[in-house]
Amino acid sequence: MTDSPTKGIKTVLHPVSDLVKPTAVYAALLGVAPQQEAWRCVGFEAGGEHVGPVPGGGSHGMTSAVACWHVPDIEAKLAEVTAAGAAVTESVRNVGGGHLVATVTDPDGVLGLLQDQ
């Protein structure tokens, strides 16, 4: 059925209005300091998963947390899910740190796709 299987959900992105307050909250929740911290991106690794607050996430179609399915070929998987009826919310974009992300909607919500470069 597919030439580009998923590697599972390993990343959850959370839309935030800014990074200062959420960074402290996520650090307290997860019990770890951010592994990646820059002016526009903060990333936490906890329990084998990546948690990323996304500033301005609403402008990327995110109204709540988005689970990201890791895929080896994001363009191929995007084509597959749109052919199956999903609608592109946010086209493939480079979010830094060697990650490409796209979001789509199905009839019930938003799905994220993520490819590590």
C-alpha positions as a Python dict, from the first residue, in 0.01 Angstrom:
ca = {
    (1, 'M'): (0, 0, 0),
    (2, 'T'): (285, 241, 72),
    (3, 'D'): (641, 295, -36),
    (4, 'S'): (715, 515, 264),
    (5, 'P'): (618, 351, 595),
    (6, 'T'): (612, 554, 912),
    (7, 'K'): (860, 519, 1196),
    (8, 'G'): (591, 595, 1456),
    (9, 'I'): (501, 899, 1661),
    (10, 'K'): (816, 1035, 1822),
    (11, 'T'): (744, 1409, 1832),
    (12, 'V'): (465, 1619, 1979),
    (13, 'L'): (449, 1987, 1889),
    (14, 'H'): (262, 2235, 2109),
    (15, 'P'): (160, 2582, 1982),
    (16, 'V'): (264, 2860, 2221),
    (17, 'S'): (246, 3238, 2212),
    (18, 'D'): (612, 3277, 2313),
    (19, 'L'): (896, 3052, 2430),
    (20, 'V'): (997, 3204, 2764),
    (21, 'K'): (722, 3087, 3000),
    (22, 'P'): (650, 2756, 2824),
    (23, 'T'): (1019, 2659, 2833),
    (24, 'A'): (1020, 2671, 3213),
    (25, 'V'): (688, 2484, 3233),
    (26, 'Y'): (802, 2206, 2998),
    (27, 'A'): (1134, 2176, 3182),
    (28, 'A'): (946, 2133, 3512),
    (29, 'L'): (697, 1887, 3361),
    (30, 'L'): (956, 1670, 3187),
    (31, 'G'): (1228, 1704, 3450),
    (32, 'V'): (1495, 1789, 3192),
    (33, 'A'): (1652, 2101, 3049),
    (34, 'P'): (1597, 2173, 2680),
    (35, 'Q'): (1839, 1987, 2453),
    (36, 'Q'): (1791, 2247, 2183),
    (37, 'E'): (1730, 2612, 2254),
    (38, 'A'): (1741, 2900, 2009),
    (39, 'W'): (1549, 3222, 1957),
    (40, 'R'): (1270, 3046, 1764),
    (41, 'C'): (1297, 2682, 1866),
    (42, 'V'): (1312, 2487, 2191),
    (43, 'G'): (1327, 2110, 2198),
    (44, 'F'): (1311, 1862, 2482),
    (45, 'E'): (1399, 1491, 2477),
    (46, 'A'): (1224, 1285, 2740),
    (47, 'G'): (1142, 916, 2746),
    (48, 'G'): (1261, 869, 2389),
    (49, 'E'): (1026, 1135, 2257),
    (50, 'H'): (1077, 1490, 2138),
    (51, 'V'): (852, 1766, 2274),
    (52, 'G'): (864, 2099, 2099),
    (53, 'P'): (682, 2419, 2187),
    (54, 'V'): (617, 2605, 1858),
    (55, 'P'): (592, 2985, 1881),
    (56, 'G'): (319, 3116, 1655),
    (57, 'G'): (192, 2761, 1606),
    (58, 'G'): (-153, 2894, 1526),
    (59, 'S'): (-14, 3051, 1211),
    (60, 'H'): (88, 2699, 1103),
    (61, 'G'): (-263, 2561, 1147),
    (62, 'M'): (-197, 2432, 1499),
    (63, 'T'): (-476, 2499, 1747),
    (64, 'S'): (-370, 2223, 1986),
    (65, 'A'): (-86, 1974, 2026),
    (66, 'V'): (6, 1787, 1707),
    (67, 'A'): (147, 1436, 1711),
    (68, 'C'): (408, 1399, 1436),
    (69, 'W'): (456, 1072, 1254),
    (70, 'H'): (821, 1029, 1159),
    (71, 'V'): (862, 929, 796),
    (72, 'P'): (1165, 858, 577),
    (73, 'D'): (1029, 1061, 280),
    (74, 'I'): (797, 1344, 378),
    (75, 'E'): (706, 1442, 20),
    (76, 'A'): (605, 1083, -67),
    (77, 'K'): (401, 1044, 253),
    (78, 'L'): (235, 1383, 199),
    (79, 'A'): (132, 1273, -151),
    (80, 'E'): (-4, 944, -14),
    (81, 'V'): (-217, 1097, 262),
    (82, 'T'): (-354, 1372, 39),
    (83, 'A'): (-445, 1114, -226),
    (84, 'A'): (-632, 930, 51),
    (85, 'G'): (-834, 1243, 135),
    (86, 'A'): (-628, 1453, 378),
    (87, 'A'): (-597, 1826, 313),
    (88, 'V'): (-264, 2006, 344),
    (89, 'T'): (-269, 2257, 628),
    (90, 'E'): (98, 2350, 611),
    (91, 'S'): (326, 2243, 327),
    (92, 'V'): (667, 2095, 394),
    (93, 'R'): (889, 2345, 573),
    (94, 'N'): (1233, 2331, 726),
    (95, 'V'): (1198, 2403, 1097),
    (96, 'G'): (1570, 2385, 1170),
    (97, 'G'): (1777, 2125, 1345),
    (98, 'G'): (1761, 1903, 1038),
    (99, 'H'): (1384, 1857, 1051),
    (100, 'L'): (1120, 1894, 779),
    (101, 'V'): (759, 1921, 899),
    (102, 'A'): (419, 1931, 729),
    (103, 'T'): (66, 1917, 867),
    (104, 'V'): (-253, 1783, 716),
    (105, 'T'): (-611, 1755, 832),
    (106, 'D'): (-835, 1457, 814),
    (107, 'P'): (-1208, 1479, 895),
    (108, 'D'): (-1131, 1475, 1269),
    (109, 'G'): (-814, 1672, 1328),
    (110, 'V'): (-458, 1765, 1244),
    (111, 'L'): (-180, 1514, 1173),
    (112, 'G'): (189, 1600, 1160),
    (113, 'L'): (456, 1452, 939),
    (114, 'L'): (824, 1489, 1025),
    (115, 'Q'): (1137, 1387, 836),
    (116, 'D'): (1483, 1401, 985),
    (117, 'Q'): (1733, 1509, 723),
}
